[in-house]
Amino acid sequence: MQLHRSELPAVTGGFLPWFAALFLLSQVPLYAVRYVDIADFANHLARLHVLEHVGDSPILQRFYQLQPGIAPNLALDLTVPLLGKAFGLETGLKLFASLCVLLAASGTAALAAALTGRLTWVALGALLFAHNAFFQLGLFNFVFGVGAALWLLAAWIALDGSRRPRLLPAFAVGATLVYLCHLAAFGVYAVCVLGCLAVRSPGEHGPWQLARRAALAGLQFVPALYLHLAMFQPGTSLAAPFPEAAASALLAYKVVVLLLIPKASLHTAALPAGIVLAFVAFCLTVGWRHGDLSMARTAKPVLSLLAIAVLLMPPLGIGSSMVDLRLALPLTLVFWASLDLSAAGQRRSPWLPWAIGAGVIVTSGATLVHWSESAPLQRDLRTAMTHIELGSRVATVGVAERRDGPGLSPHAAAWSVIDRSAFMSALYVRPFNPFPVKFRSEFVSLASLARLDQDGPAPPLASLRGRFDYVVAFGSEAATAEWAGSATTLYASPASRLIRP
């Protein structure tokens, strides 16, 4: 498993310029559109606004307060304020989003080099997953953490960390940093390290050698586990029970999750995901049939354990949602990193970087079109909310999913926090989410009345009347009109409605 100095990864000529060009191409939509339709973008931006301004805003202080401490979800909240000092919070958040993509794609390439001993055009394909569903949802800390975990895993394999005790402090620091990025990313790294232990080097025999390697590998996780047990105070339950359902229903659900892995890793839209997936499937089939492609030996137990984790993890829990489906991204990236293109295959595939570039254009273009269509809806809603009173209490309600035309993330109501210092019920803060901002205790029950992260139908408008000054309902125009009834509508669009209850 160790790469000796004479076996350092050989980099295909032109790889780095191609990687840089395709990365920049993948980021065009993020900066070409002002109001990106990343689901959690406005919500993250609103929390960062509170984090920066709550100290000098008496209105914000009525609703929010800081909650410093250790939590496995801090990458965004630590990095963006620093970027914001130079570029502003909105651009800083976009730069952090780009950094997430860069870290995940370059981490996949680094892992490919560690697994195969070289960097071929295949590793360039990591950028095909730049617009994956988790990025589109705004799960930036998770994507950032997965990228950091892949880099650390690449170092663990390349440096043969399980046999070098002197490197233990460095890997312990790395594992702790991955933990602080995101708990699920920390779990991914731990599972991958466990999978690496299943690969024995020539001449290694007996259980004692394996036990020694396992103990050394496990010690790197001790500091992060200590932090988690001693200092982390989650706002939500860490219990993760399976939902009550028949075994056949749970099995069917897990089969669907496994089938969704390729699409979730590529794009939220079916058409671009289907186009790129068809191309990838064709290339993999032809490559394996002609013997040009193979899979790195070390990756096989790692991928097996990640797949088992998808089957065993519940869909909810650990203070998060989509716990099992989130593993789709690291599973896909580790699989891609494990692909080894032979020297003959490399010579026969000069077209491969151009084909991968075409795939990046397809996914990035689809994102640009979608965001360009939804941007006016978000801009107009923000404009409408600039007319509400300062310090208003705003409820957010998802009435029905919009299916005919461009939609709008319900988190777009978070602009009211930025522009009007509003209380917004669905803001990502404690005690609902482990971030360094929290609702004041007297407003927690109010926020619970209209949380977008709660299952079930939208609450009736009557239950919000007298408690909130405004309600933003999201869904089709007909659905929001029916839900609002006779309440005063201040603004309506095909995707949202601002109501005075």
Steps between C-alpha positions, in 0.01 A plus 500: 500500500795733554633710212880509521692798370582317180127444451374854553192573286573577136288791383364492147636791298246780486293365788533802728408761233202288398393463863526875562308585182215256568478607862462864396243396241299314764485816712361732232135463613589593857626844398293562186174498699447731799222297665614140477233239567712302746238390751672610823702790359286787631456323833876464549548861394239619751667310784838649404336845499377442855840366603667819374244763605318374809751677725403845370133449411246529784231366266692183421583464869128470576488169315851357478816458701837342442571146616876446477635150549614185325271339246565280196359753253731799519691524171261748342447715809875528562612556141238727340526785757872520416426507127220748565742758637660523157214418263175540695298216648305414185809468280685338788235228521528440125878475530456245778262305276768498229754386757271209589494385137876547464574306817273208402630479142868541589458257791366242255802557275738473796334174607529369144873573507537323835300196389637452149841667518425739215272781394327425169224669303247290691563703817396810306148354508468596867377837371199329341359493853545873569125566492394199705170504687663573836672809362170612345329454837760722664655231721829685477651380827437141397654539152795691650545228762486221241772676301716534811438133585610390152823699527570351843419150374737551206777596742418202724536259207799663334698536824385163634374660819404173672868400511657833594436597864696823458227630268223435754487859641467646152216264406329562837501873422370430152220275625397764755486767230282273285273451802468877545404530132216249521419196711392290200829575322686384812299177488586455133871535574477251788321243282757542222792454741332186631471371143871564440585272792354207308781525243811316610844572365722214372669326789244612757361202692328436830233678701745696715626707211144578397407588860799734523402675177138526613601648836725755335227591252243535776712726716476784248126526573536537878529884513194550279296248698605670822381835365173347391427333833635770731421830329241461227153600616265426212176687469331198350493138601791287386282192513456346159228235511363343188145612421227258594430312180483148367830335415394476135430876489839581652672266255320663208600843632866397521489362146367836381780679689764283333343563158499875564872513579620574144241770437543664841875516441465662158211749500153562639350531150424172328599599144862614556555222752367246251717628215820495703414169666442335160841624381672380818332158483605461135862592574519268801351210303737545206800558727446187703421290193829597333700470820588869507328561834548323829420570864764562764526209744490718811174664394293182488452449878460876545217513247342190652492656846356827367225306321424307819484832687239625251290192577541519878468874559152636572359775277476743793693566819837625623348846488459480123291372214586275203769332710510194278459675165781743585742209477428497126753775438803347679409155364499640145820701542692210656378273218617752242837538671546123494488479118840432347552568130776292342779658299352352183159637590652841559657496152172387342296771677634844401137605467420426865570848647288655225215259575524572874503871417178452302345331803600792723341736246176297509467504880617861539277616215197329651570670832543840331169467316312393813647773719437764234132400489453502877709811576220752415264319737749530786588860413134607490421327829795673663382834362150440639638415843701823519167676568419308819559667836839476666520220755194317365425139581494298179373144465597279207266229376537247221151445363570284197790416276497690174527272195410717197785743439775654711460456872643689792669378815286573810817627665484808277295660778827532694569824311260657751762442772767675294291794376253556787662335806201269516434195712469211253365175634704271270842657557780244541600570858489324834318320654395355164841494328853490648625845398656782709179707501183415689147624552439666833318254722170690494482465119579128468138390532397765246755375249373145550163596355635550148820304439575389146710207625204335672300227331128522450255733328518877523346640820164674452522876468276541805771345721746771390264797522584730790839337546669611177485834323552345156490158342687397185332201338686303232341288230297545185295818472174310524612300804622802695183694413283217628707471820491878563123523461373849574824622659658813353749420225779757469688324222437191288703318238478158334721363780430698820253727680562764770201514733390725783307253721 
